[in-house]
Amino acid sequence: MPQDKTGDPRQSAGNKLSVLRKHPIFADLEPEALDQLCRYAKHTTVKRGATIAAKGDPGNNLFAVIAGTVKISSSSPDGRNAILNLIGPGEIFGEIAVLDGAPRSADATANTNCELYIIDRRDFLPFVKSQPALAMKFIELLCARLRWTSQQVEQVILQNLPGRLASALLGLTEERKLDSGSGTLAITQQEISEMVGMTRESINKQLRAWAGRNWVRLEHGAIVVLDTDALRELAESGLDGE
């Protein structure tokens, strides 16, 4: 893990408090509790491609993303990769292993240059036990993760390939709160293929067909969703059939 980049302690404490106060998970904490959390949170930066946590590692830390994107993935012995989730600013990861004490269930890699706050499990567990509202936030988070996983399983089993791709693009758009045509999804076609279980060639062919219909626009290392209604209709009609 990279070294802490905090610099001057007083300036660091002020910045940390400001950032954590804006973080959706911690924003509702009382000032005293937020001050206590600031003492636990350690700031770090991670370069793109660096491993943050590996599958099987002890779950010693909780991570809050301040800037950048973290890829949660798993790989098979023959080298195939599956992207399970992309975690962006305002989100956390590592909570499952921290809460249940079991080893990490997946790899976490910096998909871009990242800025993180890290909280040690030994500090976090007593803290969350003393903060019932925060405990409820984590219950809600785990429920959301379970719902998302159920949707992913449903899509893989029941949707055809175009429907799965449309669902993935819509999900990413909604996670980042992008309006149709107003922003880009900073994701490569290879990453999309690893999210939906399709080959990169199939992804490219389908995206080019949709670009010809002005449903999406392809850019270097990014995809712009132009017509969410068309993709949503396709995703819904892609259930249980070709």
N, C-alpha and C positions, 0 to 999 in steps of 0.2 A: 504494500500500500504506500502511495506517495507520502512525502513528509507534509506536515501541517504548514500552510502558507499564511499564517495569520498576521505576522508583522507586529506592529505596536499593540500591546495588550489592551489599552483603553479604547483605541480606535476599533480593534477587533471585537471587543465586547459590544460596542454600540452597533456595529454592522450586524453582528450575530443576532442581537435582539430585534433589530429592524427586519431582518430577513425572516426569522422564525415567527414574528408577529403576523407576517403576511402569508405564512404557510398554512394551507387549508386545514391540515391535521392539528396544528398547534395554535391557531389564531384565537380560539376562544378561552385559552388558559388565563387564569388570573395573573396579574402582574408579578406577584411573588413566585408563583409556580413557573412562569416564563423565565424569570431571572435564574431560578434553580436549574431549569433545562439548559439555559445558556452555559452554565458552568459545566454541564455534562457534554454538550455538543462540541465536537472537534472538527475544525474546518480542514478540508483537503481539496486539491485539484488532481484530476486524473486525465492523462492524455488519451486521445482516441486509440482504440484497439487494446488498451491495457485491461488486464483481468482485475476486477474488483473483488470478486469472490468466486470460488470454484465449487462445483457440485461435490458434495461429500465433506466440505470444510465444516468445522464447528460453527454454529450460529452465534457468534460472540457479539455481533454488532447489528444495529439498525441503521439504515441509510436514508437520508432525506435529500432529494435532488433539488438543487438550487438553480443550476443551469446545465444545459446539455441533455443528452438522451442516453439512457442505459438499456442495453439489450439483455433480456433474460432468455436463455436458450439452453438446449440440451443437444447432445450429439450421440450418434451410434458408434459402435466399434469400427464400422466400415467407413466412417468419416462423414456420414450424412448429418446435416444440422436441421434443427427445428427451432424457430423463434417462437417462444411462448408469449412474450409480451415486450412492449417498448415503454419504458418508464421515463416521463419527462418532468420538467420543473413543476413543483407543487405536489409531487407524488413521493411516496416512500417505497422501499423494498427491503426484503430481508426479514419481514415481520414474522413469517411463519416459523422459521428456525429459532428466532429470538424468543418467541412465545412458548413453543413446545420443547425447546432444548434439543431437538433432533438435528442431524447434519443438514447442510444446505441441499435443497431439492433440485437446484439448477445452477447453471453458470450465470454470472453477471459480468458483462463486459461494457466498457465505455464505447458507445456507438459514435459519439462525438467527443470533443474535449468537454470534460464535465467538472462541475463544482458541486461538492457534496458536504453535508454535515453527517458525522458518524457519532452514534451514541452507543456506549458499551452496555451490553446486556446486564451487567452487574449493577449499573446505575439505573437503567431503564425500568427493570421489573419492579423494584420498590417504588419508583416514581409513579408508574402507571397504576399501581395498587392504591396509591394515595390520591389519585385523580379519577374519580368515577366517570366524569364527562369524557375524559380522554380514553378511558377503557371502552366506553360506548362507541367512540369514533373508530376504534380498532375493530370492534365487533361489526360495525357497518362496513368497514373496509374489507374484512374477511368475507362478509356476505356478498359484497360486490364482486370480489375475486371469484367466489364460487359460482355466481350467476354467469360471469364472463366465461368461466371454464365450461359450464354446461352448454352455453351458446356455441362455443368452439367445437365441442363434441358433436352437437346437433348438426352444425354446418358440414363437418367432415363426413358424417354418416348419411345425411339426407340431401344435401345440396349437390347439384352438378358443378363442374369446374367453373363456368362463368358466374354462377351464383355465389360460390365461395369467394371468388376474387372481388365481386361487387360488395359482398358483405364486409370483407376485410377493408376495402377502401372507405366504405361508409363508417365503419367502426373507428378507423384512424381519424377520419374527419370530425366525428362527434367528440372523440377524446380530446382533440386539440381545439374544439369549439370554433371550427372554421366554417364560414358561410360558403355556399357554392360559388366557386370561381374567385374567391377573395384571398386565398392563401394556397401555399404549396405544402405537400406532404414530403418532407425530406427523407425519402426512403428509396432505395434502389430496387430494381426489378429482381435481383437475386434475393434481397431481404424479403420482398413480398412472396417470392416462391417458397422460401423457408417458413413463412407464416402460414401459408394455405396448403402446403403439400403438393405443389405443382412444379413442373420443370420450368426453368427460366425461359426456355424457348416457347412453351405454352403461354406463359405470362406475357411475353413480348408480342406474340401473335394476337392475343386477345386485346391487349392495350392499344395496339395499332389499329385494330378494327374499331374500337371505341373512340379513338382519336379521330378517325375518319367520320364519325357521327357527331363529333364535338361534345362527347360525354366527358372526355378527359383531354388534357394536354400534357405531352411528355417533355420533360426538361432534363438536363444533365443531373443525375442523382436525385431527381424529384419527380413527383406526379401532381398535377393540378386537377382537382375534381371540378368539372364544369356543370354537370347535370346530375345532382343527387337524386332527383325524382326518377330519372331513367334507371339509374343503378339500383334504387330501392325496389322499383317494380321488377327488375330482373332478379334481384336477390330473393324476392318473395315468390316469384314464379319458378325459381330454380329449385324449390323444395320438391323432393321425392320424384325426380324424373329428369330427363335430359332436356 
